[in-house]
Amino acid sequence: MPSMALLMITLGVTLGTLTVTSANHWLTAWLGLELNMISIIPMIAKQKHPRATEAATKYFLTQAIASVLMLFSSSLNAWQTGSWDITQLNNKLSCILIISALAMKMGAAPTHFWLPEVMQGSTLTTALLITTWQKIAPITLLYMISNHTQTTITLAIGLLSIMVGGWGGFNQTQIRKMMAYSSIAHLGWTMTVISIMPNIALTNIIIYITMSTPFFLLLTNTSSKTLQTLTTAWTYTPTTTITLMLLLLSMAGLPPLTGFTPKLLILDSLIMHKLTLTATTMALLSLLSLTFYLRTTYLLTSTAPPTTTQSTTLWRLKPHQNQLTTTLTPIALFNITILPALLM
């Protein structure tokens, strides 16, 4: 991609998110979301492949439908209350429609159908942007209207997302699709607590972003797109393999890794608000996600010496491999081992 085009796309994605996070008017927030969407579509479709074109088309159609729904609900709220202020979402129907539109933009269940296909048709770098940066703006809007959201709806979306995210990742051999379902499951944990303790929901999504970023960048370093090719990573990047294993276990929420911290806080908040049955259901559904995380971790450890790998090693390696690994490993290890510092 030409450097000028890349600069314009990066500027558009950044300005779109900053516009939403600093907006106080529904039309300004809608404008920022549209700028964000238009800027990332060329990144999805830059590959000269029908799969990339299909992914860009699905992304555009889904985001356009969510934007129309958001415009309709904000106009309905302004008609009923006379205010376009984001924090003055007093109409119940508008609130339900806004939550549905933002859930569709993020890829939360039951409007999750586009996320695995779009990520599979994108590069690893674009998939990283979709699962991390593109979720900042909708999460910010949900955080701003958290006082008006109905707990029943957010809990239903959250539980369904956790179940779909765990169940959908079972049969996946493509890493991008597996991470898409992982993103859906983590969004479920965020949605369940967004109307009860929005600060904890924000903490959960921030920790997920800090774990996903080095994971995708290390995958880009190893050129691995499937679980089969990931098993050959130990032969030429053992440090990256160990880091990937720890990041996967952290995403699964196993103590004492970082990913356990937000899950513990969310479960504690739900129990404190007399939602013990919901917390128990979420803890049981998280075992579904734990299954494919442990499966991937086992595939990585099963190829460690003295065991020999049964897969063909990738013949093309990137020349900047060692430098990128040296840079990302301390960042990833910091994200993994932050839990003891929080508990002290």
C-alpha positions in Angstrom: 0.0 0.0 0.0 1.4 3.5 -0.9 2.7 5.5 2.1 0.3 8.4 1.5 -2.7 6.1 1.3 -1.6 4.4 4.5 -1.1 7.7 6.2 -4.6 8.8 5.2 -6.2 5.6 6.4 -4.3 5.7 9.7 -5.4 9.3 10.2 -9.0 8.5 9.4 -9.1 5.5 11.8 -7.5 7.6 14.6 -9.6 10.7 14.1 -12.8 8.6 13.9 -12.2 7.0 17.3 -11.1 10.3 18.9 -14.2 12.0 17.6 -16.4 9.4 19.2 -14.6 9.4 22.5 -14.8 13.2 22.8 -18.4 13.5 21.4 -21.3 14.8 23.4 -23.8 14.8 20.5 -25.3 11.7 18.8 -24.7 13.1 15.3 -21.0 13.7 16.1 -20.6 10.2 17.5 -22.3 8.8 14.4 -19.9 10.9 12.2 -16.9 9.5 14.0 -18.1 5.9 13.7 -18.7 6.4 9.9 -15.2 7.9 9.5 -13.8 4.9 11.3 -15.7 2.5 9.1 -14.8 4.1 5.8 -11.1 4.3 6.8 -10.7 0.6 7.6 -12.5 -0.8 4.6 -9.5 -0.2 2.2 -7.3 -2.1 4.7 -9.6 -5.1 4.6 -9.9 -5.1 0.8 -6.2 -4.4 0.0 -5.5 -8.0 -0.7 -6.1 -8.9 -4.3 -8.3 -11.9 -3.4 -12.1 -12.5 -3.6 -12.1 -13.5 0.1 -10.9 -10.0 1.0 -13.5 -8.3 -1.2 -16.2 -10.5 0.4 -14.9 -9.6 3.9 -14.9 -5.8 3.1 -18.5 -6.1 1.7 -19.8 -7.9 4.7 -18.1 -5.4 7.0 -19.6 -2.5 5.2 -23.1 -3.8 5.0 -23.2 -4.8 8.7 -21.7 -1.5 9.9 -24.1 0.5 7.6 -27.1 -1.4 9.1 -25.9 -0.7 12.6 -25.3 3.0 11.8 -28.9 3.4 10.4 -30.2 1.7 13.5 -28.2 4.1 15.6 -29.4 7.2 13.7 -33.0 6.0 14.0 -32.8 5.4 17.7 -31.0 8.7 18.5 -33.6 10.6 16.3 -36.4 8.9 18.2 -34.9 9.9 21.5 -34.4 13.5 20.4 -38.0 13.5 19.2 -39.3 12.3 22.6 -36.9 14.2 24.9 -35.9 17.2 22.8 -32.2 16.5 23.4 -29.4 15.1 21.3 -27.1 14.7 24.3 -25.5 11.2 24.5 -26.0 11.1 28.3 -29.7 12.0 28.1 -30.9 8.7 26.7 -34.2 8.5 28.5 -36.4 6.8 26.0 -36.4 3.0 26.7 -37.0 2.0 23.1 -34.1 4.2 21.9 -31.9 2.7 24.6 -32.6 -0.8 23.5 -32.0 0.0 19.8 -28.8 1.8 20.6 -27.5 -1.2 22.6 -28.4 -3.5 19.7 -26.6 -1.2 17.2 -23.5 -0.9 19.3 -23.5 -4.7 19.8 -23.7 -5.2 16.1 -20.8 -2.8 15.5 -18.6 -4.7 18.0 -19.6 -8.1 16.9 -21.4 -9.3 20.1 -24.0 -12.1 19.9 -26.6 -12.5 18.5 -25.2 -10.1 15.8 -21.8 -11.7 15.7 -22.2 -13.5 12.3 -19.9 -11.1 10.4 -16.9 -11.0 12.7 -15.3 -14.5 12.1 -15.8 -14.2 8.3 -14.4 -10.6 8.1 -11.3 -11.6 10.2 -10.7 -14.7 8.1 -10.6 -12.6 5.0 -8.3 -10.0 6.4 -4.6 -9.9 7.2 -3.4 -10.5 10.8 -2.6 -6.8 11.2 -6.1 -5.8 10.0 -7.6 -8.5 12.3 -5.7 -6.9 15.2 -7.3 -3.5 14.4 -10.8 -5.0 14.2 -10.6 -6.9 17.5 -8.9 -4.0 19.4 -9.0 -0.5 18.1 -12.4 -0.8 16.4 -14.1 -1.7 19.7 -12.9 1.4 21.6 -15.6 3.7 20.1 -18.6 1.5 20.7 -17.4 0.6 24.2 -17.0 4.3 25.0 -20.6 5.0 23.9 -21.8 2.1 26.0 -19.8 3.5 28.9 -21.4 6.9 28.5 -25.0 5.5 28.4 -24.4 2.9 31.1 -26.7 4.7 33.6 -29.7 4.3 31.2 -29.0 0.7 29.9 -31.3 -2.0 31.1 -29.5 -4.7 33.0 -31.6 -7.5 31.7 -30.7 -6.8 28.1 -27.0 -6.4 28.7 -26.9 -9.6 30.7 -28.7 -11.5 28.0 -26.3 -10.2 25.3 -23.3 -11.0 27.6 -24.4 -14.5 28.4 -25.2 -15.3 24.8 -21.9 -13.9 23.6 -19.9 -16.0 26.1 -21.7 -19.1 25.0 -21.4 -18.4 21.3 -17.7 -17.4 21.7 -16.8 -20.5 23.5 -18.9 -22.9 21.4 -17.9 -21.4 18.1 -14.2 -21.7 18.8 -14.3 -25.5 19.3 -13.9 -26.7 15.7 -11.7 -23.9 14.4 -8.3 -24.6 13.0 -7.9 -21.1 11.6 -6.2 -18.8 14.2 -8.0 -15.7 13.0 -11.5 -17.3 13.3 -10.5 -18.7 16.7 -9.5 -15.2 17.9 -12.7 -13.8 16.5 -14.7 -16.1 18.8 -12.4 -15.3 21.6 -13.2 -11.6 21.0 -16.9 -12.4 21.1 -16.5 -14.2 24.4 -14.5 -11.4 26.0 -17.1 -8.9 24.8 -19.7 -11.0 26.6 -17.8 -10.5 29.9 -17.8 -6.8 29.2 -21.5 -6.6 28.3 -22.6 -8.4 31.5 -21.1 -5.8 33.8 -21.4 -2.6 31.7 -24.7 -1.5 33.3 -23.6 -2.6 36.9 -20.0 -1.6 37.2 -18.9 0.3 34.0 -15.4 0.9 35.3 -14.8 -2.8 35.7 -16.1 -3.4 32.1 -13.7 -0.8 30.9 -10.8 -2.5 32.8 -11.8 -5.8 31.2 -11.7 -4.5 27.6 -8.4 -2.6 28.2 -6.7 -5.8 29.6 -8.0 -7.7 26.6 -6.6 -5.2 24.2 -3.2 -5.3 25.9 -3.2 -9.1 25.7 -4.4 -9.3 22.1 -2.0 -6.8 20.6 1.3 -8.7 21.3 -0.5 -12.0 20.5 -1.4 -10.8 17.0 2.0 -9.1 16.4 3.9 -12.3 17.4 1.6 -14.3 15.1 2.6 -11.9 12.3 6.2 -12.5 13.2 5.8 -16.3 12.8 3.6 -16.1 9.7 1.3 -18.6 11.2 -2.4 -18.6 10.2 -3.5 -22.1 11.1 -2.9 -24.3 14.1 -0.9 -26.7 12.0 1.7 -24.1 11.0 1.8 -22.7 14.5 3.2 -26.1 15.7 6.4 -25.4 13.7 7.1 -22.1 15.5 9.3 -23.8 18.1 11.9 -24.8 15.6 12.9 -21.2 14.8 11.4 -18.9 17.5 11.3 -20.7 20.9 10.9 -17.4 22.8 7.9 -16.4 20.7 6.3 -19.9 21.3 6.7 -19.6 25.1 5.2 -16.1 25.1 2.3 -17.2 22.9 1.5 -20.0 25.3 1.5 -17.7 28.3 -0.7 -15.2 26.4 -3.2 -17.9 25.5 -3.4 -19.1 29.1 -3.8 -15.5 30.2 -6.7 -15.0 27.7 -8.3 -18.2 29.1 -8.4 -16.5 32.5 -6.2 -18.9 34.5 -4.7 -17.6 37.7 -2.2 -16.1 38.4 -2.1 -14.5 35.0 -3.5 -11.1 34.0 -6.6 -12.4 32.3 -7.9 -13.8 35.6 -8.1 -10.3 37.2 -11.1 -8.8 35.2 -13.0 -12.1 35.4 -12.6 -12.2 39.1 -13.7 -8.6 39.5 -16.7 -9.2 37.2 -17.9 -12.2 39.1 -17.4 -10.4 42.4 -19.5 -7.5 41.1 -22.3 -9.8 40.0 -22.4 -11.6 43.3 -22.5 -8.3 45.2 -25.5 -7.3 43.1 -27.4 -10.5 44.0 -26.8 -12.1 40.6 -25.1 -15.3 41.8 -26.9 -17.5 39.3 -25.7 -15.4 36.4 -22.1 -15.4 37.8 -22.2 -19.2 38.1 -23.5 -19.6 34.6 -20.8 -17.3 33.2 -18.1 -19.2 35.1 -19.3 -22.5 33.7 -19.6 -21.1 30.1 -16.1 -19.9 30.3 -15.0 -23.5 30.4 -16.0 -23.7 26.7 -13.4 -21.0 25.8 -10.9 -22.7 28.1 -11.1 -25.8 26.0 -9.8 -24.4 22.7 -7.2 -22.2 24.5 -5.8 -25.3 26.2 -5.9 -27.2 22.9 -3.8 -24.5 21.2 -1.4 -24.4 24.2 -1.1 -28.2 24.0 -0.3 -28.0 20.3 2.5 -25.6 21.1 4.0 -27.6 23.9 3.7 -30.9 22.2 6.3 -29.8 19.6 8.9 -28.7 22.2 12.2 -30.6 22.3 12.9 -33.5 22.5 9.6 -34.1 20.6 9.9 -33.6 16.9 7.3 -31.8 14.9 5.2 -33.7 12.3 4.4 -30.6 10.2 6.4 -29.0 7.5 8.3 -25.9 8.5 7.5 -22.7 6.7 10.2 -22.1 4.1 9.9 -18.3 4.1 10.9 -16.5 7.3 11.0 -12.7 7.8 14.4 -11.1 8.2 13.3 -8.8 11.0 12.1 -11.7 13.1 14.6 -11.6 15.9 14.3 -7.8 16.4 10.5 -7.9 16.6 10.6 -10.8 19.0 13.1 -9.0 21.2 10.8 -5.9 21.3 7.5 -7.7 21.9 8.5 -10.3 24.4 9.1 -7.9 27.4 5.8 -6.1 26.6 3.9 -9.4 26.4 5.5 -10.6 29.7 4.6 -7.4 31.4 0.9 -7.9 30.4 1.0 -11.5 31.6 2.6 -10.9 35.0 0.7 -7.7 36.0 -1.6 -9.6 38.4 0.8 -10.0 41.4 1.4 -6.2 41.2 -2.3 -5.6 41.4 -2.8 -7.8 44.4 0.0 -6.3 46.4 
